Amino acid sequence: MSEAPHLAPDLSGIRFSHRHLLGTEGLSADDIAVILDLSESFVEQNRQIDKKLSALRGRTHINLFFENSTRTRTSFELAGKRLGGDVINMSVGSSAIKKGETLIDTAMTLNAMHPDVLVMRHPDSGAAELLSQKVDCAVINAGDGSHEHPTQALLDALTIRRRLGRLEGLIVAICGDIAHSRVARSNIHLLNTMGARVRLVAPPTLLPDAVERLGVEVHHDMTSGLKDADIVMMLRLQTERMQGSFVPSIREYFHFYGLDAGKLAVAKPDALIMHPGPMNRGVEIDAELADDIHRSVIREQVEMGVAVRMACLMLLTRHLSNWQGT
């Protein structure tokens, strides 16, 4: 006879009033702290032999990914299963969507099956918000176009906080393809809210329009951008979102903007290296630095992702009956 699943953390005293998680923009410092604190409890749980909890027992969690993903989809699947939920991965490639069904039609179809949470990744900005308006369940944005990727920013924040003990006052340099990066946008919103100092380091062609409105410092060279930085967060060139030429060549891009030991030397001696993945070694980051066990926290980011997504699933489903039908 198998043992009953472990009980989940008690959330009775926790305040989190959001129905969906569509972005980090709009989350307060208290909201973010609630998610990070709850995530902490799942980090150790995930390192145990018996990882199964019962928080989502009887709940249905659907992953709806319109873009390919390895880390994020697997992470959400693990998170749902470790909380005891019934997790379904929809194969968009063989679904009615490929036969011409609209996103709204798909939402209505899924809604009729009474899921409790939908996790969606979509190539179009705003798709997650549109979905949230058409369903009764909670919606988590797993990346919508170049707009936002909130759980990535949350797991980045958890990784930083566990290593350095805080977010407030840290200098975080986000380097690379800012213009096409939903990870950059979510991190900018979160880090600003938590009192960090954000620098964007990129050539002008890879910066979004009106970037100054984001409340960041803008640098066009790595030397000034990385000076005294506590965190160096590298981003890949998102060629799948580019129409036209944004950099002269990969070789030249690495020479000026790829992270290597020489460029990292101007950051703080204990500066941490981050990357949301997938990495292009030799394009935006040197392979040796990516694997540096003392400076790189890239693998820790992956581990923290499961804990953060468990926290988000748990928070968004605990009062679901209060939202449904409204």
N, C-alpha and C positions, 0 to 999 in steps of 0.2 A: 504493500500500500504506500503510495507516494505521499510525501509531506505536503501540507498546505502551503501555498505561496506566502512569502513574508509580507507583512503589512507595510504600506507606504508611509512616508512621513505625514504627520498631522498638519493639515493646512488650515485648521479652524481659526487661527489667529492671524492669518496672512491676508492682506488686502491686495487684490489684483482685479480690477474691474473691467478689463478688456474682453470683448467677445471673440475677437480675432487677433491674429498677429500678422499684420500686413507690412509692417516696416518698423524701423527703430525711431523714425520721425514721429513724434507724438507720444513716445514713451517718456515718462518722467524719470528722474534719478531714482526715486523710490521704486518705481516699476522695475527698472533695470536691476536694482539691488535685490529685489524679491526673487527675480529669476536666477540671478547669480548665486544667491545664498541657497536656494533650493537645489540648484545644480550641484553645489558642493556636496550635498548629502548623497547624491547619486554617483559621484566619482568613486568613492570607496566601495559602494555597493557593486559597481561594475567590475571591481577588482576581486570580488569574492568568487568562490567556486559556484555557489548557488546565487545566480543573479536575478532570479524571477521574483517579481512583486505582483500584487493583485489590484493595483490602483485602477487599471483600465479593464478589469474583468467584466465581460458583458458589453464592452464598448467596441464599436467598429471604426477602424482607422483605415482610410483609403489613401494611397499614394498615387497621385495623378501627374505624371511627368511627361510634358510635351517636348522636353529637351533631354538628351542623354545625360546621365549622371551616374557616377560610381559612389563617391564619398557621401553625398547628401542623401541620396535615396537609401543606400544601405544603412546609413546612420539613423535615419528616421524609422526604417523597418526594425532595426535592432531596438531602438527606443520604445516603439510601440509594443513589441513582443516582450521586452523585459518588464514592462508595466502590466503584462497580462492581457493585452488587448488582442482583438482579432484583426490582423493586418492584411490588407489586400493591395497588391501592386498591379495597377491597371496597365496593360500593354497598349499604349496609344497607337503604336504602329499597326495593330490588327483590330483596332476599335472602329466604331461607327464614325469617329472623327475623320478617319481617312476616307470615308465614303461621302463626306460632305456635310456631316452634322456640325452645327455651330457650337461654340463654347456654351452658350446659354441652353441649347437643347441638351447638351451633355450634363450640365448642372442640374437641369430639371429631372433628367433620368436618374442621376445618382441620388438626388434628393428624395425621390420616391422610394428609394431603398433604405431610407432612414439611417444614414451613417452618423457618427458622432463627431468625426473630425476629418476634414479633407486637407491633405498636404499637396500643394500644386506648384510645379515649376512650368513656366511658360515663356516663350520668346518675346511676347509683347508686354510692354510696360502697362500696368493697370489691370492686367488680366485677373490677378488675385482679388483685387477689390471688386471687380465686376462679378466674379464668382460668389464672393461673400454676400452680395446683394440678392442672390437668387436661391440660396440654400438656407436651411434652418440650423445646420450644424456649424461648428467652429471651423475656420479656414486659417491655415498657416501658409504664408508665402515662402516657398523654397527657392525663390528667385524669379523675378518677372522682368524680362528684357534687360535694359540697363538701369532699371529703377532701384530696386532694393533686394537684399538678401539678409533679412534680420537675424536669423539664427546663426549665420556665419559671424556677424559682428558680435553677437552675444558670446559665442564660443571663443572668439579672439579676446574679448574682454575678460572672460574667466581665466584663460591661459595667462594673460598679463597679470591679473590680480593675484593669482596663485604664486607666480614667480616673484613679483615685485611688491606685493602687499597692498597696492593701491592703483588707482587710475588718475586721480586728481594730481595735476601738476606735472605729469609725465610729458615728455616731448616725443610724439609719434610721427615718424616720417613715412608717408604712404607713397610708394614710388612706382612709376610705370604708366600703364594704360588706364588713366583715371577716367577718361571720357566715356569708355564703354563698360566701366566696372560698377556693377550693382554692389559688390562687396565694399568698394571705396565709399559709396554713398551711405550705406548703412553704418559703416565705421565712423564716418565723419559726424553723422547725427549723434551716435551713441557717445563717442569720445568727447564731443563738445558738451553734451549734456552732463557728462561725468567730470568735467573740469580739466580734461587733458588739453594739451597744446598741439594742434594738428598742422603738419606741414604736408603739402603736396609737391612731389618732385617729378617733373615730366617735361618733355618738349612741348612747346605751345600747341602742336598738332594733336596731342593726346590729353589736352585739358578741356573740360566742358565749357560751354559759353557761360559768361557771368559767374565764373568760379569764385570771385571775391565775395559773392553773396553767401557763400557757404560757411563763412567764418573761419577761414583757414589762411595760412601763409602759403604763398606760391613761390617755388624755386624752379629754375630751369637747369640747374647743374647740381650734381650729386654732392660736391664738396660743401657748398653752403647749406644744402638741404639736409645733409646727414650730420652736420656739426653738432656735437653734444647730444645727439638723439639717444633716447632710452630704448626706443623700439624702431626697428627698420622693417617695414611691411612691404614686401615685393609683390607686384601684380604681373600676370602674364599678358602678352599681347593678344587681345581677343580678335584674331583675324576673321573669325566667323561673323563678327558684327561690323566689320570695316568694309566700306565701299570706297575704293580708291586707295591711294598710297599715303600712309601716315608716317612711315619712316623710310629713309633712303635704302637701307639694307639691314639684315639681321646682324651682320658683323659690326657695322657702324653703330647700331643701337646698343649692342653689348659694350662696345668700347666706351660710350658716353653714359649709358644708363644701366648697364648690367652690374649687379652687385658682386664685387670681388674684394679681396683683402685690402687692397690699396684704398678703395673708396670707403670701406667700413672703418678704416683706421681713424677717421675724423669723428666718428660717433663715440659715445662713452665706452670705456674699456669693457664694460659688462653689458653692452647693448644686446638686446635679443633680436634674432632674425625670425621673421614670420612670413608665411606664404599660404594663401587659401587653397592652393592646388587647383588643377594639376600644374606641376612645374615644368617649365621648359629649360632644362639645364643648358648652360652656355648661351642662353638668350637673355633672360632677366636675372639669372643668378648662377654663380659659379658652383659647380658640383661639390667641391670640398666644403664650401660654406653651408650649403644645404644640408650636409651630413655632419656638420660640426656639433658634437654632442654637448659642448659647453655653451654654445651661442644659439644654435637653432632649436626652436620649439615647434617645428612643423609637425612632428609626430604627436606631440602633446595636443596640438590643435585638433587633430583627428580624434583623439581620445575624449577631449572635452566636448566635442560635438555630440556624442551620444548622451552625455549627462545633461547638456543644455536642452537637447530636444526632448528628453524625458521630462524635464521640468516644464517646458512649454506645453507639452501634451497634457500633463497633469493639471496645470493651472487653468487651461482653457476648457477642460471637460468637467471640472468639479462642480460648476454651477450651471451646467448646460441646460437643465430643465427650466431654469429661470429665463433663458433667452429664447428657447424654441417656441415658435408660434408668434413671436413679436415682430 
